[in-house]
Each structure stands twice: as C-alpha cells, then as structure tokens.
Amino acid sequence: MPTQYWKVVNGVWTDLTLCCLSFSSTNPNVLYLSLTDGGTGDSDSILGQITDPGGVGRGDSPPVAAFTFSPASASVGQTVNYDASSSYDPDGTISNYLWTFGDSATGAGVTTTHVYATPNTYTVTLTVTDNAGLIGQNSAQIVVSQGLPGAHVSFFQWSARPQFKKFSITRQGPIEPIQAFAVNDGNKTVWSQVRFVVTADSGVNQVLYTQVVQLTPGQEINGNQDPRFAANFVPTTPGTYFIQATVYYNTSSTQPPVGDPSFITTPPNNAASNSFLVRP
C-alpha cells in the first residue's frame, strides 16, 4: 500500500508524500491509521482503525438475470414454459421478475408461460430487480413456426421406449412399462393414443394401447411422467423384444374408446421403434 506523508506548517497541512497505514498482525481485515507530520521530535500516535468484515469490497452489486425455456423452438398455439430460478443476487435477494416476450406481451414471476399467435423469431427479455433497486437483464431468442395445418400428432424427442432397456423378470418384473412421448403439432385440439406392437424374437407379438388423451395445439405428453401415455407389458420369456409404435389422433367432439377405428395416423413422425432385452 502506498504511503503518504503530511507536514504541518503554521497550521496548514502540506502533502509531502503520507502518514502510515498498516495492517493488524492478528487480523488482516483491520487497517491501522497513524498520522505523522514529519517534524523532528514529533510524538506520533495511532488515531484510529478501519475494519472490513469481509464480503464484496464495493457497493451493492446488481442481480444476475438468467433463464431457460422449453421447448427450445415452438409452434403457434404451443405453450412455452419460462424459468428464471437460476437468476441470483450476489449480495441480496431478487424482489421482482419481469418478462417481455417479444410480441408486446409481458409476464411476471420466477416461472411463467406464454403462447405465441403468429410465427416469427422473438427476443425474450428477463429483467430482475434486487432488494436495493438494482436491475439485471438477459435476453434470448425463440423461433416460433406455423406448425402443421389441421389436425396432427407426432412423436417427440425419444418417441417410444421401454422403461428398462435391460429388463429382469425377477428383479424389475413382472411389468415392463412401454412409454411414448408425443406432441400435438397441428392447430386443432384432438384425442390421441399410441398403439404398441411388442414382438419377441420368437415371432410372437402382443398389441398394447395407451389411454386416450386430449391434446391442445402445441401440448406435449411424456409417458415417463404421465402414465396415461404408457402401456404395461408383462414379459414371461427371456429374449430380445422389438417395439413398433404408431401414434394416432381423432378430431371427434367426444372421447372415442381405446382402439376405435375412427383414429387415424399420418406422416411425418407418426411411427417409431425400439427394442429391449429380457433376462430371467
């Protein structure tokens, strides 16, 4: 630390170069200040001390805005989920979360949702305010597409899979859930179900259906989280099993029964396959 000496001449303090600043030998956060006027025979004394309890060595820090959203790209009418729980304030708390979605709409809260009415690339901005009134901002872009016109349901992400890729009859048995992941990528509300054909390597197959679920435009359904979009298979013989999955939809105003012939399926992304091993 630089040292500056002062001299008193006729009651006037003259900056010569200092006085003395030194750190405590027992506490590095304590700084001692002593004043020396530089004259012969001076009696110098410690005038005081400065203590820093630690922490950020400056004024209040602004909060850091951070967020995620899903899906990463959306269709018109699809609900987009926004989450700002990764935002933080280094030396306080966040008191307010404000969202602008790029289409003149706004939102508030740590988490929020938004539905876009027209296709475009939108800039989403999160503004957070901390308990000291300071703000932080962050922005990201989301691409919103028109989606398929009319009614349609597609497999999404991992499409169709068994819960256990290697299934043991004695350890995981007796039930092996077969799950589907789909999205209504059309612009009409529909009923949807998935048909699984599970075939053993011996050639014997079994047909399974999920429940019938109503999906609004843009709505996703994950059979790993929602058991309505899964079916229970009971393997009794070790071997390799193959899954052929097809997703169906129905535009009826009332819920049709499982497997009803009024369900239809159309490309793209309406079929998926997978396999799993069954052990004793």
Secondary structure, DSSP 8 states (H G I E B T S, - for coil): ----BEEEETTEEEESSB-EEEE-SS-TTEEEEEE----TT---EEEEEEE---S-SSS----B---EEESSEEETT-EEEEE-TT-B-TTS-EEEEEEE-SSS-EEESSEEEEE-SS-EEEEEEEEEEETTS-EEEEEEEEEEE---SSS--EEEEEEEEES-SEEETTTT-S-EEEEEEEE--SSS-EEEEEEEEEEETTS-EEEEE---EEE-TT-EEETTT-GGGEEEE---S-EEEEEEEEEEEE--SS---TT-TT-B--SSS-EEEEEEEEE-
